């Protein structure tokens, strides 16, 4: 089995085992799970490389959300409101407690944002049919319009970033995130 650990990464990286990319993922998972010594070779990065990755993540975040800020300012709301709108759009009918878990914010902070979005007429609540203590949150037409306006700008930026990448590189990027 030691020989397998030595040659499988080379076989995969040179494409000798084509069509078996899932084997590579399994191999890496096994190595991670058992903390095998070869893992150090696979993930050996110098501090400067890690700092570079952190910087790129920071710049990517800044640029992606800079686009959203223009739309948000137009509606007099902020990034926290955008996060809530995004989650409500993604998880239509999400409960307030599920929002709290996903955002990892205090109930007080979330309630302030939800009240702002109610005033803006961007969201509405529906009580759960089985448990009246649960409130489900939905975007109304104005909320959907705000979300779509922001998302279309962000989608263009992300598409442009991936233009020079093949589908495998994009999927590996997604796995890393």
N, C-alpha and C positions, 0 to 999 in steps of 0.2 A: 504494500500500500504506500510505502514511502516513495517509491519510484513514481507512482501515480501522481502524488503531490508535486513531484519535481517536474514531470513532463506535461501534465494536463494543461497548465497555464500557457506553456509554449505552444502546444498543439492548437489551443483555442486562439491565441494571439496571432499565429501565422495562418489561421483559417484552414488548417488541415482538417479539423472537424467542423465542416460547414453545416449550417442549419441547426446547430446544437447550442445556440447562445444560452438557452435555459440551463444547460449543464454548467456553464460558467457561473451563472447566478447561484446555482445549487452549491457549486464548489466553494464560492466565496462565503456563502451562508454557513457551510460546514466549518470552514476555517474560523470564522468569527465565533461560532457557537463553542468550539472547543479550544479557542485561543491558541491555534497551532503556530509554531515559530515562523512558518512561511508567510503569515499575515504581515509580519513586520516588513517583509520585502515588497508585498503588494501595496501596502499603504504607507510606505516610508515617504514622508514629506518633511522638508526642512521648515523651520519656523518662518522664514522669509516667504516661502510658497504659501503657507497657511495665511500669513498676513495679506498676501496678494489676493487670495480667495475672499477673505473678509472684506477687503476694500472693494472688490468687484461686486459682492453682494450689497454692500452699502450704496454704491453708485447705481446699481440696478434698481434698488428700492427707491432711492431718491428720484431717479428719472421716471420710473413708472408712475409714482404717485405725484410727481410734479404736474403731469397731465391732468390728473384727477382734481388737483387743487383749483385749477381755473374754473372747472364746472362747479365744484363745491362752493367756491367764493360767490359765484353767480347766485346761488341759492342760500347764501349766508350760513353754511354749515361746514364742518371740518372733517378731518380724516377719520375720527372716531365714528362719525355718522356714516361715512362711506363704508367702513368695515361692517357696520350693522346692516346697511342696505345690501351690501354684497352677500352677506350670509342669509338674509331673508330671501333674496333672489335665488340663491343656490338651494336653500332648504325651505321651500315654500310651506308655510304653515308651522314653522319652527316655534317651539314654546319659549317663553321668557327664560325658563330655567336652562333649556338647551343653549340658548344664546349666551347666558352667563358662563356656562362650562366652556364653550368654544372661544369666547373672548377673554376669559380669565380676568374679569374686571369685577368691581363691587356692584352689588344690586343698586346702590345709590347712583353710581356712574351710569349704569345702563339705563336706569329710569329717566335720568336727565336727558339722555340722547333720544330715548323713545318719545318723551314728551315733546322734544324739539321736532321730531319727525311727524308726530300727530299734528302739531301746530302748522307745520309745513304742508299738511295733508298729503303725506307721502306713504303712510302706512295705516293699517287698521287692524283691530283685534277681532277674533272670534273665540267665544268660549267653547271648550271641548264638549262634545255631545254626551260623553259618558261621565266626565269628571269636571264639574263646573268650576273647580279651583284652577284648572289649567287654561291659560290664554294662548292661543295661536296667533302669530303675527304674520301679516301678509303685506305685500306692496300693493298700493292701488295704482291707478294709471299714471299719476304724477311720479310716484316712486319708481315705477318701471321705466318711465322716460328718463329720469335722472340716472338710474343704473345703466340703461342702454347707452346713454350719451357718454358716460365715463368708460364703460366697457369697450365700446367701439374704438375709442382712442387708445386704450391700453392694448387691445387686440392687435391694432396696427403696429404698435411698438414691438410687441412680442413676435408677431409674424416677421417683421423686418429683422429682428435679432436672429431668428432661426433660418432666414433665407439662404445663407451659405452653409447650412448644415444638412446632412442627410437624416433620414428618419431614425436610424439607429443612434446617431449622436444625440438627437433630441430626446429619445427614450432614455438613454444613459444619463443625460442631464436631469431628467425628471426623477430617475432612481436616486441620484445623488442628493437632490433636494429632499 
